[in-house]
Amino acid sequence: MIISRFGLEEIVNPKNIRPKIVILVIYKISDGHWRGFCSPYDVSCNGATKKGVLESLKELVSLYEEGLEQYGYPRHLSIKPLSDPEDEKVLKKALQLIAETEKEKLTKDYYKYQEQECNKFTIKNQEHSLSGYYYHQQPAAG
């Protein structure tokens, strides 16, 4: 039997949920600018530079997470589908890469994997050039 424990706070109040993984993605859009989004929050921004978009997105996500924490991670704000169809397409590609990478890291060294907080990924193909970060939520203290 295999038992795994993720997001214990979910059990405490089913109306509140803390996401298990948060993904930030930045990709180049057709007009030459950059777009960034965060899933599962549906937070996004556009800008002229990749670095600028990443900085703005991190700030927006930080503010969003402060609000989530303040209100106890209400489900309807903690897990929101992406509203932009192109972001959704890009997310699917990112999720495939993340799943492959996570599987490899998990099976290679399970204990080292447990210590990870943030991971970076990059995908370059004919359709997209994108990069991003994802991190696993740390359990609430207490």
Secondary structure, 3 states (H helix, E strand, C coil): CCCCCCCCHHHHCCCECCCCEEEEEEEECCCCCEEEEEECCCEEEEECCHHHHHHHHHHHHHHHHHHHHHCCCEHHHHCCCCCCHHHHHHHHHHHHHHHHHHHHHHHHCHHHHHHCCEEEEEEECCCCEEEEEEEECCCCCC
